[in-house]
Amino acid sequence: MEEKKQSPVASAWRTLRTYVPVAAMVTLALTLVCAVLHIIARFSTPFADWVNTVPAAGVRFVLAKISDMLPFSIAELLIMALPAILVFLIVGAVHYAKSKRGFWRYLTAMLSALGLLYSLFVLTIGCGYHATTLDQQLGLTREKVSAAALYETAELLLEETAVRSEEIARVEGASTMPLSFAGMNDRLLEAYEQVSKDHPFIQSMRSRLKAVTLSEAMSYTHITGVYTYMTGEANLNIAFPDYTLPFTAAHELAHQRGIAREDEANFVAFLVCIASDDPYIQYSGYFNMLEYVSSALYQADPEMYYALLDRYSEGMRQETIAYRAFFEKYQDSVVGEISGNINNSYLQMQGTPGTQSYGMVVDLAVAYYKK
């Protein structure tokens, strides 16, 4: 009996199935769709807004809820397991390279894994870099600021910081937070709920901050916190002085809620901290923003900067001295320089000015106090 001849399409599909698993084909198709979404978002702000506030908000929420089930950082665990993962990948490559079919299946599996990471980036925070800017969302007028405007803003921040500084306990000059890590988490979430009501574009959700176990080692990278989009976690370096923790935590929680740009995450962190009913969290928000504004003032007019510095309360002076003493150990770290360069390159790839964007929060602060 004569065998039925297959069509070219059926033959090609059979060959593809032989070398590429169905799961890999689905993942690669998803990657292609996400690439199209990412490209459109880069050229269309309304489309970027839609992706960031509808599908991406859903993915961020699901990832955060899944990671919340575990008390430790999944991202940190993966980093610690990285050597074992690399060995596993190398052994797998050697094993599957023995046959043509095995080689192609291994290659497509690796491409699928990379594609999945990229897809998660697009469907969590990637399009947020091209969404409507925060100054437009808040109705602020962002413009080039003068030294005088910086000084006036710094004065207001200094007054608020000094008032709260008087009621804070200190150990060797450094303030001590009267809240546990979980307590700080709860107070920040309460403040986020309030800010989200006032500004609906900020996603509202309950989530768990993750304290980094290897925070001491992390300090050498100069990283105070990080949002890992693939696990949906807001991770915090708890080795840094207490007064930096609420502000940094609020910053990472802002990323978790779709605020992608660094200056905007800083400003949302400021709004959240000062909206809190906890005086120490307010202190953290005001003092950290004051440091950004005073740093910009130093670049613009050193004389005005030192005049401002003379007005610091004794507690604020002690805090600053204690921070410098703490950071001296990590300041000249080679690892810190490398991680800074990597972060700078990543941020520039997203269309921002790089790590300089952190300090651009002063424009928002000046515009906020002018309004």
C-alpha positions in Angstrom: 0.0 0.0 0.0 1.4 3.4 -1.0 2.2 5.8 1.9 0.3 9.0 2.0 2.6 12.0 1.2 2.7 14.8 3.8 2.3 18.4 2.8 5.3 20.8 3.2 3.6 22.6 6.1 2.9 19.4 8.0 6.4 18.2 7.4 7.9 21.4 8.6 5.6 21.3 11.7 6.7 17.8 12.5 10.4 18.7 12.2 9.8 21.8 14.4 8.1 19.6 17.0 11.0 17.2 17.0 13.5 19.9 17.9 11.5 22.5 19.8 9.1 21.6 22.8 5.7 23.1 22.7 6.4 25.0 26.0 9.4 26.7 24.4 7.3 27.7 21.3 4.6 29.2 23.6 7.3 31.1 25.6 9.0 32.4 22.5 5.7 33.5 21.0 5.0 35.4 24.3 8.4 37.1 24.0 7.6 38.2 20.5 4.2 39.7 21.6 5.9 41.5 24.6 8.6 42.9 22.2 5.8 44.4 20.1 4.2 45.9 23.2 7.5 47.3 24.3 8.2 48.9 21.0 4.7 50.5 20.8 5.1 51.7 24.4 8.3 53.5 23.6 6.6 55.6 20.9 3.1 56.0 22.5 2.8 57.4 26.0 -1.0 56.6 26.2 -0.3 53.0 25.3 2.5 52.8 27.8 0.1 54.1 30.4 -2.4 51.4 29.5 0.1 48.6 29.7 1.5 49.9 33.0 -1.9 50.4 34.7 -3.8 47.4 33.4 -2.0 44.2 32.4 1.3 45.1 34.1 -0.5 46.1 37.3 -2.1 42.6 37.3 1.2 40.8 36.8 2.9 42.9 39.5 0.0 42.1 41.9 0.2 38.4 41.3 4.0 38.2 41.6 3.9 40.2 44.8 1.2 38.0 46.3 3.1 34.8 45.4 6.4 36.1 46.9 4.5 37.3 50.0 3.9 33.6 50.9 7.6 33.3 51.8 9.2 35.4 54.6 12.6 35.5 52.9 13.8 37.0 49.6 13.4 34.6 46.7 15.6 36.9 44.6 18.4 36.7 47.2 18.1 32.9 47.4 18.5 32.7 43.6 21.6 34.9 43.7 23.1 32.7 46.4 22.3 29.6 44.3 23.8 31.2 41.2 27.1 29.1 41.3 25.0 25.9 41.5 22.7 27.1 38.7 25.7 27.8 36.4 27.2 24.4 37.1 23.8 22.8 36.3 23.6 24.7 33.0 27.1 23.8 32.0 26.5 20.1 32.7 23.3 20.3 30.8 25.0 21.9 27.8 27.6 19.1 27.7 25.0 16.4 28.0 22.5 17.7 25.4 25.2 18.7 22.9 25.9 15.0 22.2 22.9 14.9 19.7 21.5 17.3 17.2 18.0 17.1 18.7 19.3 17.5 22.3 21.4 20.5 21.2 18.4 22.4 19.7 16.2 21.5 22.6 18.7 22.8 25.1 19.3 26.0 23.0 15.6 26.7 22.7 15.1 26.1 26.5 17.8 28.7 27.2 16.3 31.2 24.8 12.9 30.5 26.3 14.2 31.3 29.8 15.7 34.6 28.6 12.5 35.4 26.7 10.5 34.8 29.8 12.6 37.2 31.9 12.3 39.8 29.2 8.5 39.2 29.0 8.2 39.7 32.8 10.2 42.9 32.5 7.8 44.3 29.9 4.8 43.1 31.8 5.8 44.5 35.1 7.9 47.7 35.0 9.4 48.0 31.5 6.6 50.1 30.0 6.5 52.3 33.0 9.7 54.1 31.8 7.7 55.4 28.9 4.5 56.3 30.8 3.2 59.8 31.6 5.7 61.6 33.8 5.0 62.1 37.5 5.1 65.9 37.3 2.2 65.7 34.7 0.3 63.2 36.9 0.6 65.5 39.9 0.0 68.8 38.0 3.5 70.1 38.8 5.5 72.5 36.6 9.0 71.0 36.3 11.6 73.5 35.2 15.3 74.4 35.7 15.7 75.5 39.3 17.9 78.3 40.7 20.1 78.2 43.8 17.6 80.5 45.5 14.7 78.1 44.8 16.8 75.2 46.1 17.7 77.1 49.3 14.0 78.0 49.9 12.9 74.3 49.4 15.8 73.1 51.6 14.7 75.6 54.3 11.2 74.1 54.4 12.5 70.6 54.5 15.0 71.5 57.3 12.3 73.0 59.5 10.2 69.8 59.2 13.2 67.6 59.8 14.4 69.6 62.8 11.0 69.4 64.6 10.9 65.6 64.3 14.5 65.2 65.1 14.0 66.6 68.7 11.8 63.6 69.7 14.0 60.8 68.4 16.2 58.5 70.4 19.9 58.2 69.4 22.8 55.9 69.9 26.2 57.4 69.3 24.6 60.2 67.2 22.6 57.8 64.9 18.8 57.8 65.4 17.1 54.6 66.2 13.8 53.6 64.6 11.2 52.8 67.3 9.4 50.3 64.9 10.2 46.7 64.1 10.8 45.8 60.4 7.2 44.4 60.2 5.9 47.5 62.0 7.6 49.8 59.5 6.2 47.7 56.6 2.7 48.1 58.0 3.0 51.8 58.5 4.3 52.3 55.0 1.4 50.3 53.5 -1.1 52.4 55.5 0.5 55.5 54.1 0.5 54.1 50.6 -3.2 53.4 50.9 -3.8 57.1 51.7 -1.5 58.3 48.9 -3.2 55.9 46.4 -6.6 57.4 47.2 -5.3 60.9 46.5 -3.4 59.7 43.4 -5.1 56.7 41.8 -2.3 56.2 39.3 -0.3 54.7 42.1 -1.3 51.1 42.4 -2.8 50.0 45.7 -1.9 46.7 47.2 -0.8 45.0 50.4 2.7 43.5 50.1 5.6 42.3 52.3 9.0 44.0 52.3 11.9 41.6 52.2 14.9 42.2 54.4 18.1 41.1 52.7 19.9 38.5 54.9 23.3 39.4 53.4 22.9 43.1 53.8 26.4 43.6 55.1 27.8 42.1 51.9 25.3 44.1 49.8 26.5 47.3 51.4 29.8 47.0 49.4 27.8 47.3 46.2 26.3 50.6 47.5 22.8 49.2 46.9 20.4 50.2 49.6 17.4 48.4 48.1 16.2 46.7 44.9 12.9 45.8 43.3 13.3 42.4 41.5 10.6 42.4 38.8 10.9 38.6 38.1 9.9 37.8 41.7 7.8 40.8 42.4 9.8 41.6 45.6 10.8 44.9 47.2 14.1 44.0 48.9 15.8 46.2 51.5 19.4 46.4 52.7 18.9 46.6 56.5 22.5 47.2 57.3 22.2 50.9 56.4 21.4 53.5 59.2 17.8 53.5 60.5 16.9 56.9 59.2 17.4 55.8 55.6 15.3 52.6 55.8 11.7 53.9 55.6 12.5 56.2 52.7 14.4 53.4 50.8 11.7 50.9 51.5 9.0 53.3 50.2 11.2 53.8 47.1 11.3 50.1 46.3 7.6 49.7 47.1 7.0 52.5 44.5 8.7 50.4 41.9 6.6 47.5 42.9 3.5 49.7 42.1 4.7 50.6 38.7 6.6 53.8 39.3 9.6 53.0 37.2 11.8 56.1 36.9 14.2 56.6 39.8 13.5 60.3 40.5 9.8 59.6 40.5 10.2 56.6 42.8 12.1 58.9 45.2 9.4 61.5 45.1 6.6 59.0 45.7 8.7 57.7 48.6 8.8 61.2 50.0 5.0 61.7 49.6 4.4 58.4 51.3 6.7 59.0 54.2 5.3 62.4 55.0 1.8 61.0 54.7 2.5 58.5 57.4 1.2 59.1 60.9 4.5 57.8 62.4 6.9 60.7 63.3 10.0 58.6 62.5 8.9 57.7 59.0 8.1 61.3 58.5 11.6 62.2 59.7 13.1 59.7 57.2 11.1 61.2 54.4 12.0 64.8 55.1 15.7 64.2 56.0 16.4 62.1 52.9 14.7 64.6 50.6 16.7 67.4 52.4 19.9 65.6 51.6 19.0 65.4 47.9 18.1 69.1 47.7 21.1 70.3 49.8 23.4 68.2 47.6 22.1 70.0 44.5 22.4 73.3 46.4 26.1 72.6 47.1 26.7 72.1 43.3 24.8 75.3 42.5 26.1 77.6 45.3 28.5 76.2 48.0 28.2 79.4 50.0 24.4 79.0 50.4 24.9 75.3 51.1 27.2 76.0 54.1 24.8 78.7 55.3 22.1 76.1 55.3 24.3 73.6 57.0 24.9 76.0 59.9 21.1 75.9 60.6 21.1 72.1 61.2 19.9 71.1 64.6 22.4 69.2 66.9 20.5 65.9 66.3 20.7 66.4 62.5 24.4 67.1 62.7 24.9 63.9 64.7 22.9 61.9 62.2 25.0 63.2 59.3 28.3 62.5 61.1 27.2 59.0 62.1 26.2 58.2 58.5 29.6 59.3 57.1 31.3 57.2 59.7 29.1 54.2 58.7 29.7 54.6 54.9 33.4 55.2 55.1 34.0 51.4 55.3 32.2 50.9 51.9 33.0 54.1 50.1 35.9 53.0 48.0 34.6 49.5 47.2 35.4 48.2 43.7 32.2 46.2 43.7 30.3 49.4 44.4 31.9 51.1 41.4 31.0 48.1 39.1 27.4 47.8 40.3 27.1 51.6 39.9 28.2 51.4 36.3 25.9 48.4 35.6 22.9 50.3 37.1 23.9 53.4 35.1 23.9 51.5 31.9 20.6 49.8 32.6 18.9 53.1 33.4 20.3 54.7 30.2 18.9 51.8 28.2 15.5 52.7 29.5 15.8 56.2 28.1 16.7 57.9 31.4 19.9 60.0 32.2 21.3 57.0 34.2 22.1 57.2 37.9 21.9 61.0 37.7 18.1 60.5 37.6 18.0 59.7 41.3 19.1 63.3 42.0 16.6 64.8 39.6 14.0 64.4 42.3 15.0 67.9 43.5 13.2 69.4 40.5 10.0 67.7 41.7 10.6 68.8 45.3 11.0 72.4 44.2 8.0 72.3 42.0 5.9 70.6 44.8 6.8 73.3 47.3 6.2 76.1 44.8 2.7 74.7 44.2 
